[in-house]
Amino acid sequence: MTDRVLLVDDDRAVREALGQTLELAGLRPILASSYIEAKDHISTQFQGIVVSDIRMPGKDGFALLDHARKVDADLPVILLTGEGDVPMAVKGMTGGAFDFIEKPCSPSDFLAVVGKALKTRALVLENRALKREIRQGDAAARMLVGTSALSEQMREAARAAARTSAEVLISGPPGAGTAKMAEVIHLLSAAAMRPFQKISAASAAPDTLAVAFERAEGGSIFLDEVAVLPPAAQFALLDLIDAHPGTRVIAGTYRDLAGEAAAGRFNPDLFYKLDVIRVRIPALKERPEDIPVLFRHYVALACEQSDLPMPAITPETIAGLMAEDWTGNARALMNAAMRFAMGLSESHEDEGETGLAGQMARVERSLLIEALTRHGGNATEAAAALRLPRKTFYDKLTRHGIRPEDYRS
Ligand SMILES: Nc1ncnc2c1ncn2[C@@H]1O[C@H](COP(=O)(O)OP(=O)(O)OP(=O)(O)O)[C@@H](O)[C@H]1O
């Protein structure tokens, strides 16, 4: 929301009176008494405008106007002038001020000028956000990394959920990215500029939930692992959802919530309230093509963050990664990437698996899993896809300890 007004005046009485006027109008003033105090609030992302007195001890309002124009030429600065100070006002306008207001002025005149400037600012920020989005792709493309068809389905699901304001239930194994998905849905939604609150359900008391709803008003609340929400908090959540229709609840779970409700371990009314839009995050082993992509992404990120040179990622490293089960999903892979970037990755040499035979076995294993996943656990179809006789296929499954039923969709 573009509702901030950086109000700069060395006269405390004026500052407080105008500040109150702004607050009464539902705006969020930041009061400053000098150039120095005001300066650091000014940035290209500033969600508001500047109103500054011209005459101040030290650097004056013109200096602040100059500074603001240098940081962000599209940031409206309104100057406050003394009564009849026309030459000052003219100087301000030629210096790029948005408008000027003569002191003393009525609250309605003051708010009219401020309102116009805020509207201009909102349009500029919105335009920039749109341009950024066009340049970088949307939040789903940027934040949900992966090239598999399942990844693309995930991004589409995020976009579809974001187009509505209904409750969302995200299911997925631990570490697979439920929290990330919730954030993406929020960022793509019409409430993107409102707050996003994340709560861990296991420790959530009714009071914690009430505070979160207050803070997130108009935005989204993400409840991590909602199945373990204590019973009292489950009741409170039902009421809070009804009392805050403008705030969206996005719940994450790695348990079967319908099953939990049927077994009497989860409030069924709450289940139905949350189960409006379903988004499933597949485990990493269901989309092995994403493993190298995610790994490279996080190695590059870790190197950038720690100012390290990007290490070479050899086909052997990739083969090793592909052969792992990744029960810890994206989180575990991300940690492995961080360790790798820092040269701390564990060596498999002791396991005697780095030779050609070991690497081929790992690749073979990942291909078998991939085929089973793609064919929903159907061994006949998976064997046909790999052009293997069924018997050979089953022998290989046994050798690798793979069970087709684990991949049934
Ligand atoms: N598709 C993805 N692209 C990029 N990063 C991802 C993706 N999925 C998950 N991650 C990253 O993996 C880590 C784990 O994701 P997240 O915290 O969302 O998982 P979670 O399912 O909520 O885990 P848990 O419930 O166990 O905390 C995060 O750092 C997240 O940024």
The ligand as an SDF file (V2000), in Angstrom:
LIG
                    3D

 31 33  0  0  0  0  0  0  0  0999 V2000
   10.9180  -25.3400   -6.4530 N   0  0  0  0  0  0  0  0  0  0  0  0
   11.8220  -24.7580   -5.6650 C   0  0  0  0  0  0  0  0  0  0  0  0
   12.6990  -23.8840   -6.1980 N   0  0  0  0  0  0  0  0  0  0  0  0
   13.6290  -23.2950   -5.4370 C   0  0  0  0  0  0  0  0  0  0  0  0
   13.7710  -23.5140   -4.1420 N   0  0  0  0  0  0  0  0  0  0  0  0
   12.9180  -24.3520   -3.5540 C   0  0  0  0  0  0  0  0  0  0  0  0
   11.8970  -25.0240   -4.2750 C   0  0  0  0  0  0  0  0  0  0  0  0
   11.2060  -25.7970   -3.4350 N   0  0  0  0  0  0  0  0  0  0  0  0
   11.7720  -25.6400   -2.2370 C   0  0  0  0  0  0  0  0  0  0  0  0
   12.8000  -24.7770   -2.2960 N   0  0  0  0  0  0  0  0  0  0  0  0
   13.6820  -24.3790   -1.1870 C   0  0  0  0  0  0  0  0  0  0  0  0
   13.8580  -25.4960   -0.3340 O   0  0  0  0  0  0  0  0  0  0  0  0
   13.8030  -25.1100    1.0210 C   0  0  0  0  0  0  0  0  0  0  0  0
   12.6620  -25.8360    1.7010 C   0  0  0  0  0  0  0  0  0  0  0  0
   11.4450  -25.3080    1.2370 O   0  0  0  0  0  0  0  0  0  0  0  0
   10.2240  -24.9300    2.2290 P   0  0  0  0  0  0  0  0  0  0  0  0
   10.7220  -24.2940    3.4710 O   0  0  0  0  0  0  0  0  0  0  0  0
    9.2120  -24.2290    1.4240 O   0  0  0  0  0  0  0  0  0  0  0  0
    9.7640  -26.4070    2.5190 O   0  0  0  0  0  0  0  0  0  0  0  0
    8.6130  -26.9690    3.4490 P   0  0  0  0  0  0  0  0  0  0  0  0
    7.9500  -28.0190    2.6400 O   0  0  0  0  0  0  0  0  0  0  0  0
    7.7920  -25.8460    3.9860 O   0  0  0  0  0  0  0  0  0  0  0  0
    9.4910  -27.6290    4.5420 O   0  0  0  0  0  0  0  0  0  0  0  0
    9.2070  -27.9150    6.0910 P   0  0  0  0  0  0  0  0  0  0  0  0
    7.7210  -27.9650    6.2510 O   0  0  0  0  0  0  0  0  0  0  0  0
    9.9100  -29.1860    6.3170 O   0  0  0  0  0  0  0  0  0  0  0  0
    9.8520  -26.7410    6.7750 O   0  0  0  0  0  0  0  0  0  0  0  0
   13.6180  -23.6210    1.0470 C   0  0  0  0  0  0  0  0  0  0  0  0
   14.8500  -22.9980    1.2190 O   0  0  0  0  0  0  0  0  0  0  0  0
   13.0420  -23.3050   -0.3180 C   0  0  0  0  0  0  0  0  0  0  0  0
   13.4170  -22.0180   -0.7210 O   0  0  0  0  0  0  0  0  0  0  0  0
  1  2  1  0
  2  3  1  0
  2  7  2  0
  3  4  2  0
  4  5  1  0
  5  6  2  0
  6  7  1  0
  6 10  1  0
  7  8  1  0
  8  9  2  0
  9 10  1  0
 10 11  1  0
 11 12  1  0
 11 30  1  0
 12 13  1  0
 13 14  1  0
 13 28  1  0
 14 15  1  0
 15 16  1  0
 16 17  2  0
 16 18  1  0
 16 19  1  0
 19 20  1  0
 20 21  2  0
 20 22  1  0
 20 23  1  0
 23 24  1  0
 24 25  2  0
 24 26  1  0
 24 27  1  0
 28 29  1  0
 28 30  1  0
 30 31  1  0
M  END
$$$$
